[in-house]
């Protein structure tokens, strides 16, 4: 068997109502001064206040930083780090979607003042140490609570990644109750995003593609395939919400070790330039990347297709891969997501610029089953238009 490395969070806690145990976890892991990092939306919903109260009842002094933006720019991270240093916090709790969790991971390192963000960019450049870190997801999408990846928007639009096991949390706390209030469109976009993580992890040609990631990807797709439409159309379906959150985490574990590829590489310019949410950006290009890859590498898609769509079992590889691409597009449509780049306000004249920008995502493109050059990227964008 080819050697591989598998990293994930040190401790996972899953279950409805688990958030009530956060105070005790933080007290034993962190000390008396904690920064809670989240976003304005969760603050308005009262979720930030509720979580802060849980921490305070455990005797913890809580400082709240709730200014995280989607696709967080460097300025947000710098502001959070400055606040953490000023308050001399002893631990970080990240609460929210992928953006808040990504910011929390970086602040846990940067607050100690031993590294700079620029030094951390790239794979394996973060050395540590870091502050104790607990991550609490409120969406079923990014899997950031178990990944060693944090994405930052640099300049006006480019996405840069920090990839290191140092930023894996001490505890990932998953409480499906925190996802019950997600609107249908966000449930759909984040859900497809999580499915993309599993799909790309399974098909990745990374040297670290491994049996654990592949098995986690299959189980993630099984859970989310049976649950996503129920979660979108009936947000109060507790079983569906639980399946989505657990599936998202498993997909995160999978792609954190067997990295994603062209879907994400082509999604980044969409989000960076046009502020399209990351999950929707992935959904827009997914079926077209699948069709492109299936020409030369249909087998991995044929193998995973029945986990999402059981009726696709028993087909030949090429037929199943083609059907999988079609069914994923139809699933996105049934979940109410926009179906074309035109639908999200992108002009045809923008496509060449996006194709050029996608070529900057070399760390992702090398994992794709079929080589993607600028001409191929442009053709995929045109198909998605």
VEXDREN-2710 file (C-alpha; in Angstrom, 1 decimal):
% VEXDREN-2710
k/r/px/py/pz
1/UNK/0.0/0.0/0.0
2/UNK/1.3/3.5/-0.8
3/UNK/2.3/5.4/2.3
4/UNK/0.0/8.2/3.4
5/UNK/-0.6/10.7/6.2
6/UNK/-4.1/11.3/7.7
7/UNK/-4.7/14.3/10.0
8/UNK/-7.9/15.4/11.7
9/UNK/-9.1/17.2/14.8
10/UNK/-7.9/15.7/18.1
11/UNK/-11.4/15.3/19.5
12/UNK/-14.9/15.2/17.9
13/UNK/-18.1/15.8/19.8
14/UNK/-21.3/15.3/17.8
15/UNK/-24.9/15.4/19.0
16/UNK/-28.0/17.5/19.4
17/UNK/-27.6/19.8/22.4
18/UNK/-23.8/19.4/22.6
19/UNK/-23.4/23.1/22.6
20/UNK/-24.4/23.2/26.3
21/UNK/-21.1/21.3/27.0
22/UNK/-18.9/24.0/25.5
23/UNK/-18.3/25.8/28.7
24/UNK/-16.8/22.8/30.5
25/UNK/-14.7/21.9/27.4
26/UNK/-13.4/25.4/27.2
27/UNK/-12.6/25.7/30.8
28/UNK/-10.5/22.5/30.8
29/UNK/-8.8/23.3/27.5
30/UNK/-8.3/27.0/27.6
31/UNK/-8.3/28.9/30.9
32/UNK/-10.2/31.9/31.9
33/UNK/-10.0/34.4/28.9
34/UNK/-11.4/33.3/25.6
35/UNK/-12.1/35.0/22.3
36/UNK/-15.3/34.0/20.5
37/UNK/-15.0/34.6/16.8
38/UNK/-18.1/34.7/14.6
39/UNK/-20.1/36.9/12.2
40/UNK/-22.7/39.6/12.3
41/UNK/-25.5/37.3/11.1
42/UNK/-25.2/34.9/13.9
43/UNK/-24.9/37.8/16.3
44/UNK/-28.2/39.2/15.1
45/UNK/-29.8/35.8/15.5
46/UNK/-28.8/35.7/19.1
47/UNK/-26.6/32.6/18.6
48/UNK/-23.4/34.4/19.5
49/UNK/-25.0/35.7/22.7
50/UNK/-26.2/32.3/23.6
51/UNK/-22.8/30.7/23.2
52/UNK/-21.1/33.5/25.0
53/UNK/-23.5/33.0/27.9
54/UNK/-22.7/29.3/28.0
55/UNK/-19.0/30.1/28.3
56/UNK/-19.6/32.8/30.9
57/UNK/-21.6/30.4/33.1
58/UNK/-18.6/28.2/33.2
59/UNK/-16.6/31.0/34.7
60/UNK/-14.9/32.1/31.5
61/UNK/-14.3/35.8/30.5
62/UNK/-15.5/36.1/26.9
63/UNK/-14.4/38.6/24.3
64/UNK/-16.6/38.6/21.2
65/UNK/-15.2/39.4/17.7
66/UNK/-18.3/39.1/15.4
67/UNK/-17.0/41.0/12.4
68/UNK/-16.0/38.1/10.1
69/UNK/-17.1/38.6/6.5
70/UNK/-17.6/35.9/3.9
71/UNK/-14.4/35.2/2.0
72/UNK/-12.5/37.0/4.8
73/UNK/-10.0/39.6/3.7
74/UNK/-6.6/40.0/5.5
75/UNK/-8.0/43.1/7.2
76/UNK/-10.5/41.1/9.2
77/UNK/-7.9/38.7/10.4
78/UNK/-5.6/41.5/11.4
79/UNK/-8.4/43.2/13.4
80/UNK/-9.2/39.9/15.2
81/UNK/-5.5/39.3/15.9
82/UNK/-5.0/42.8/17.3
83/UNK/-8.0/42.4/19.6
84/UNK/-6.8/39.0/20.8
85/UNK/-3.4/40.3/21.6
86/UNK/-4.7/43.4/23.4
87/UNK/-7.0/41.2/25.6
88/UNK/-4.3/38.6/26.2
89/UNK/-6.7/35.7/25.5
90/UNK/-5.8/32.2/26.4
91/UNK/-8.0/30.4/23.8
92/UNK/-10.1/30.8/20.7
93/UNK/-13.6/29.5/20.0
94/UNK/-14.7/29.7/16.3
95/UNK/-18.5/29.7/15.8
96/UNK/-20.2/29.9/12.4
97/UNK/-19.6/28.9/8.8
98/UNK/-16.3/28.3/7.1
99/UNK/-15.2/31.9/7.1
100/UNK/-15.5/32.3/10.8
101/UNK/-13.8/28.9/11.5
102/UNK/-11.0/29.8/9.0
103/UNK/-10.4/33.1/10.8
104/UNK/-10.4/31.5/14.2
105/UNK/-7.8/29.0/13.0
106/UNK/-5.4/31.7/11.9
107/UNK/-6.0/33.9/14.9
108/UNK/-5.1/31.0/17.2
109/UNK/-1.6/31.1/15.6
110/UNK/-1.1/34.8/14.9
111/UNK/-2.2/36.0/18.4
112/UNK/1.0/34.6/19.8
113/UNK/3.0/36.9/17.6
114/UNK/5.6/34.4/16.5
115/UNK/4.5/34.2/12.8
116/UNK/3.0/36.5/10.2
117/UNK/0.2/35.7/7.8
118/UNK/2.4/36.1/4.8
119/UNK/4.8/33.5/6.2
120/UNK/1.9/31.1/6.8
121/UNK/0.6/31.1/3.3
122/UNK/1.2/27.8/1.4
123/UNK/1.5/24.2/2.3
124/UNK/3.3/23.3/5.5
125/UNK/4.7/26.8/6.3
126/UNK/2.9/27.3/9.6
127/UNK/5.1/26.1/12.4
128/UNK/3.2/27.0/15.5
129/UNK/2.6/27.0/18.4
130/UNK/-1.0/28.2/18.6
131/UNK/-3.6/29.0/21.3
132/UNK/-6.0/26.2/22.3
133/UNK/-8.8/26.1/19.7
134/UNK/-12.4/24.8/19.6
135/UNK/-14.4/25.0/16.4
136/UNK/-18.2/25.0/16.3
137/UNK/-19.8/24.8/12.8
138/UNK/-23.3/26.3/12.2
139/UNK/-23.5/25.2/8.5
140/UNK/-23.2/21.8/6.9
141/UNK/-20.8/22.7/4.1
142/UNK/-17.1/23.6/4.6
143/UNK/-16.0/20.9/7.0
144/UNK/-13.5/23.6/8.2
145/UNK/-13.9/22.2/11.7
146/UNK/-11.7/19.2/10.8
147/UNK/-9.5/20.6/8.0
148/UNK/-6.0/21.9/8.1
149/UNK/-6.9/24.6/5.5
150/UNK/-7.8/28.2/5.9
151/UNK/-8.7/30.4/3.0
152/UNK/-8.0/34.2/2.9
153/UNK/-8.9/36.8/0.3
154/UNK/-5.8/38.8/-0.6
155/UNK/-5.8/42.1/-2.5
156/UNK/-9.1/42.6/-4.3
157/UNK/-10.0/39.1/-5.2
158/UNK/-7.3/36.4/-5.1
159/UNK/-7.7/33.5/-2.7
160/UNK/-4.7/32.3/-0.8
161/UNK/-4.5/29.2/1.4
162/UNK/-2.8/28.3/4.7
163/UNK/-2.4/24.5/4.9
164/UNK/-0.9/23.0/8.0
165/UNK/-1.9/20.4/10.6
166/UNK/-1.0/23.1/13.2
167/UNK/-4.4/24.8/12.6
168/UNK/-6.4/21.7/13.2
169/UNK/-8.5/22.3/16.4
170/UNK/-8.2/20.6/19.7
171/UNK/-12.0/20.0/19.7
172/UNK/-14.6/20.1/16.9
173/UNK/-18.0/20.4/18.4
174/UNK/-20.9/19.5/16.1
175/UNK/-24.5/20.3/17.3
176/UNK/-27.1/19.8/14.5
177/UNK/-29.5/22.1/16.5
178/UNK/-27.3/25.1/15.5
179/UNK/-28.2/24.4/11.8
180/UNK/-31.9/24.2/12.2
181/UNK/-32.4/27.9/11.3
182/UNK/-30.4/27.8/8.0
183/UNK/-32.5/29.2/5.1
184/UNK/-33.1/26.8/2.1
185/UNK/-30.7/28.5/-0.3
186/UNK/-27.8/28.5/2.2
187/UNK/-28.6/24.9/3.1
188/UNK/-28.5/24.0/-0.6
189/UNK/-25.3/25.8/-1.4
190/UNK/-23.4/24.6/1.6
191/UNK/-24.7/21.1/1.1
192/UNK/-23.5/20.9/-2.5
193/UNK/-20.2/22.4/-1.4
194/UNK/-19.8/19.5/1.1
195/UNK/-20.7/17.0/-1.6
196/UNK/-18.0/18.5/-3.8
197/UNK/-15.5/18.0/-1.1
198/UNK/-16.3/14.3/-1.0
199/UNK/-16.4/13.9/-4.8
200/UNK/-13.1/15.7/-5.3
201/UNK/-11.4/13.9/-2.4
202/UNK/-12.4/10.5/-3.8
203/UNK/-11.2/11.3/-7.4
204/UNK/-8.1/13.3/-6.4
205/UNK/-4.8/12.2/-8.0
206/UNK/-2.9/13.6/-5.0
207/UNK/-0.2/11.2/-3.8
208/UNK/-1.9/11.3/-0.4
209/UNK/-5.2/10.0/-1.7
210/UNK/-5.8/7.2/0.8
211/UNK/-8.2/4.5/1.9
212/UNK/-9.5/6.5/4.9
213/UNK/-10.3/9.5/2.8
214/UNK/-12.0/7.4/0.2
215/UNK/-14.2/5.6/2.7
216/UNK/-15.1/8.8/4.5
217/UNK/-16.0/10.3/1.1
218/UNK/-18.3/7.4/0.3
219/UNK/-20.1/7.6/3.7
220/UNK/-20.4/11.4/3.4
221/UNK/-22.0/11.1/0.0
222/UNK/-24.4/8.4/1.3
223/UNK/-25.5/10.5/4.2
224/UNK/-25.9/13.7/2.3
225/UNK/-27.4/12.1/-0.8
226/UNK/-30.3/10.9/1.2
227/UNK/-30.7/14.1/3.3
228/UNK/-29.9/17.2/1.3
229/UNK/-33.3/17.7/-0.4
230/UNK/-35.1/17.0/2.9
231/UNK/-33.0/19.5/4.7
232/UNK/-33.5/22.1/2.0
233/UNK/-37.3/21.7/1.7
234/UNK/-38.0/21.0/5.4
235/UNK/-35.5/22.7/7.6
236/UNK/-37.0/21.2/10.7
237/UNK/-36.2/17.7/9.7
238/UNK/-33.8/16.9/12.5
239/UNK/-32.6/13.6/11.1
240/UNK/-31.7/15.3/7.8
241/UNK/-29.9/18.1/9.6
242/UNK/-27.9/15.6/11.5
243/UNK/-27.0/13.6/8.4
244/UNK/-25.9/16.8/6.6
245/UNK/-23.7/18.0/9.5
246/UNK/-22.1/14.6/10.0
247/UNK/-21.6/14.1/6.2
248/UNK/-20.1/17.5/5.9
249/UNK/-17.6/16.8/8.6
250/UNK/-16.7/13.4/7.0
251/UNK/-16.2/15.1/3.7
252/UNK/-14.0/17.7/5.4
253/UNK/-11.9/14.9/6.9
254/UNK/-11.6/13.3/3.4
255/UNK/-10.5/16.4/1.5
256/UNK/-8.2/17.6/4.2
257/UNK/-6.1/14.6/3.5
258/UNK/-6.8/13.9/-0.2
259/UNK/-7.0/17.5/-1.6
260/UNK/-9.7/19.0/-3.8
261/UNK/-9.0/19.9/-7.4
262/UNK/-10.4/21.7/-10.5
263/UNK/-14.0/22.4/-9.2
264/UNK/-12.5/24.5/-6.4
265/UNK/-9.8/26.0/-8.6
266/UNK/-12.5/27.3/-11.0
267/UNK/-14.9/28.3/-8.2
268/UNK/-12.4/30.7/-6.6
269/UNK/-12.4/33.3/-9.4
270/UNK/-16.2/33.3/-9.3
271/UNK/-16.3/34.1/-5.6
272/UNK/-13.3/36.4/-5.6
273/UNK/-14.4/38.7/-8.4
274/UNK/-18.2/38.5/-8.2
275/UNK/-18.8/37.8/-4.5
276/UNK/-20.8/34.6/-5.3
277/UNK/-21.0/32.4/-2.2
278/UNK/-18.4/29.7/-2.3
279/UNK/-20.8/26.8/-2.2
280/UNK/-22.8/28.2/-5.1
281/UNK/-19.6/28.9/-7.0
282/UNK/-18.8/25.2/-6.7
283/UNK/-22.3/24.1/-7.7
284/UNK/-22.1/26.2/-10.9
285/UNK/-19.0/24.5/-12.3
286/UNK/-19.4/21.0/-10.7
287/UNK/-21.3/19.2/-13.5
288/UNK/-19.1/20.7/-16.2
289/UNK/-15.9/19.7/-14.5
290/UNK/-17.3/16.2/-14.0
291/UNK/-18.1/15.9/-17.7
292/UNK/-14.6/17.2/-18.6
293/UNK/-12.8/14.8/-16.2
294/UNK/-15.0/11.8/-17.2
295/UNK/-13.6/11.8/-20.7
296/UNK/-10.3/10.4/-19.4
297/UNK/-11.0/9.3/-15.8
298/UNK/-14.6/8.0/-15.5
299/UNK/-14.0/5.2/-13.0
300/UNK/-13.9/7.2/-9.7
301/UNK/-17.2/8.9/-10.5
302/UNK/-18.8/5.7/-11.5
303/UNK/-17.7/4.2/-8.2
304/UNK/-19.2/6.9/-6.0
305/UNK/-22.3/7.6/-8.1
306/UNK/-24.5/4.9/-6.5
307/UNK/-23.8/6.3/-3.0
308/UNK/-25.7/9.4/-4.0
309/UNK/-28.0/7.9/-6.6
310/UNK/-28.6/4.2/-6.0
311/UNK/-30.3/3.8/-9.3
312/UNK/-26.9/4.3/-11.1
313/UNK/-25.5/1.0/-9.8
314/UNK/-24.4/-1.6/-12.3
315/UNK/-23.7/0.8/-15.2
316/UNK/-20.4/0.8/-17.2
317/UNK/-17.9/3.4/-16.0
318/UNK/-18.4/5.9/-18.8
319/UNK/-22.2/5.7/-18.7
320/UNK/-22.3/6.0/-14.9
321/UNK/-19.9/9.0/-14.8
322/UNK/-22.0/10.8/-17.4
323/UNK/-25.2/10.0/-15.5
324/UNK/-23.6/11.2/-12.3
325/UNK/-22.8/14.6/-13.8
326/UNK/-26.4/14.9/-15.1
327/UNK/-27.9/13.8/-11.8
328/UNK/-25.7/16.2/-9.7
329/UNK/-26.9/19.1/-11.9
330/UNK/-30.5/18.1/-11.5
331/UNK/-30.0/17.8/-7.8
332/UNK/-28.7/21.4/-7.7
333/UNK/-31.7/22.5/-9.7
334/UNK/-34.2/20.7/-7.4
335/UNK/-32.5/22.4/-4.4
336/UNK/-33.2/25.8/-6.0
337/UNK/-29.7/26.9/-6.9
338/UNK/-28.9/29.1/-9.9
339/UNK/-27.8/27.1/-12.8
340/UNK/-25.5/29.3/-14.9
341/UNK/-22.8/31.9/-14.5
342/UNK/-25.2/34.3/-16.4
343/UNK/-27.7/33.8/-13.6
344/UNK/-25.3/35.2/-11.0
345/UNK/-24.5/38.3/-13.0
346/UNK/-21.2/37.3/-14.7
347/UNK/-20.7/38.5/-18.3
348/UNK/-19.4/36.4/-21.1
349/UNK/-16.5/38.9/-21.5
350/UNK/-15.4/38.0/-18.0
351/UNK/-14.7/34.4/-18.7
352/UNK/-11.2/34.8/-20.2
353/UNK/-10.1/36.7/-17.1
354/UNK/-11.6/34.1/-14.8
355/UNK/-9.7/31.3/-16.8
356/UNK/-6.4/33.2/-16.4
357/UNK/-7.0/33.6/-12.7
358/UNK/-7.9/29.9/-12.2
359/UNK/-4.4/29.0/-13.4
360/UNK/-3.1/30.6/-10.2
361/UNK/-4.6/27.7/-8.2
362/UNK/-1.8/25.3/-9.0
363/UNK/-1.9/23.6/-5.6
364/UNK/-5.5/22.5/-6.5
365/UNK/-5.2/21.9/-10.2
366/UNK/-2.4/19.3/-9.7
367/UNK/-4.9/17.1/-8.0
368/UNK/-7.3/17.0/-10.9
369/UNK/-7.7/13.6/-12.7
370/UNK/-7.4/15.4/-16.1
371/UNK/-5.0/18.3/-16.8
372/UNK/-6.7/21.7/-16.9
373/UNK/-4.9/24.4/-18.9
374/UNK/-6.2/27.9/-19.5
375/UNK/-8.1/26.8/-22.7
376/UNK/-9.8/24.0/-20.9
377/UNK/-10.7/26.3/-18.0
378/UNK/-12.3/28.7/-20.5
379/UNK/-14.2/25.9/-22.2
380/UNK/-15.6/24.8/-18.8
381/UNK/-16.7/28.3/-17.9
382/UNK/-18.3/28.7/-21.3
383/UNK/-20.2/25.4/-20.7
384/UNK/-21.3/26.8/-17.4
385/UNK/-22.4/30.1/-18.9
END
